[in-house]
Structures are given as structure tokens and as C-alpha cells.
């Protein structure tokens, strides 16, 4: 059960972190990534996409369909 809480929380953090990087990259703006300050738009799109994919992997491993309300709550807290 602890995996549900931890994995859902991490998925929320990564999913929320991917949004600004992906949006900045798609709109063609530079944004800071772990690879450097003012990373290019392409790097930001890829970094945002990687965040989304890893968040999806965590949600898959968390087995959220068994405890959907708890998982949603932890994702929301992680995104906050």
C-alpha cells in the first residue's frame, strides 16, 4: 500500500513539472532544465515528455485502479 502513496505522489510531482517545460518548448521559448540555464525549445519538449512518460510509469506501477480516490489525492498533492 505504501507504494501507491509514494508512486502516486512522485507521478504528481513529475507530471506537474513536465507541463511548463513542454509548453515553453512547444511555443519555442527557452526555459531552464537540469541540463543548463536557458535550454533550447527542443530540449524542453523532450524534458517535458520524459517527465510525462516517467510519471505514467509510476502510475502504472502504483496500481491505481484498485484505490483510485487515494491515488488521485496523492497525485494532486504531488502536483501542488
Order of alpha helices (4+ residues) and beta strands (2+ residues): alpha-beta-beta-alpha-alpha
